[in-house]
Amino acid sequence: MRHVDLMDVLSLYQNRGQAPLDEMARLLGFPGKLGMDGAKVWDAYQAGEIESIRNYCATDAANTYLVFQRFQLIRGLCDEERYAKELELVRETLRKSGEEHWREFLARWK
């Protein structure tokens, strides 16, 4: 599987089974959305808040990656040790950035 549409797979390709990324991430102990969601992007763009949009997209990608890592663990493509190492690599990488949105992301990550 070179490509996985995580929402499709997790919902078993059923629209009624789809859950928002924010809810999935928070259910798994990850931060979820930080102050913005997709519905607010156009208004933010019109207001010139490009950095806020960039930060939203970056944290959204991080949440997606973390949910994907849990998916890999559940389906047996990595073990607990590798999963823990991957999560620690993400934490350490984000700590090094020093950007405010990553500090908030880390503070919300259980």
C-alpha positions, 0 to 999 in steps of 0.5 A: 500500500503506497497510498492510504486514505486514512479516513477511508480506511478507518471508516471502512469506506462508509460515509456514515463511519467517518469521524473528523481528524480532530476527534480521532486525534483527541480520542487517541491522546493527541492535540487535535485542532488548535484554534482553527479548522478548515471552515475558517481558512477562507476568512483567515486568508481574506484577513491576510492571516497567512501564518495562521493558515500555515500553522493550522496546516502544519499542526493538521499534518502532524495530527494526521501523522500521529493518527497514522502511526497509531494505525500502523501499530494497530495493524501490526506494521510496527511494534510498541517500541518502534511506535514509542520511538516515532512519537518521541522523535516527533516530540523532540523535533517539535521541541527544537522548533521553538515556534509558539504553535508547536509549544501549544501542540506539545502542551496539549499532547498527553 
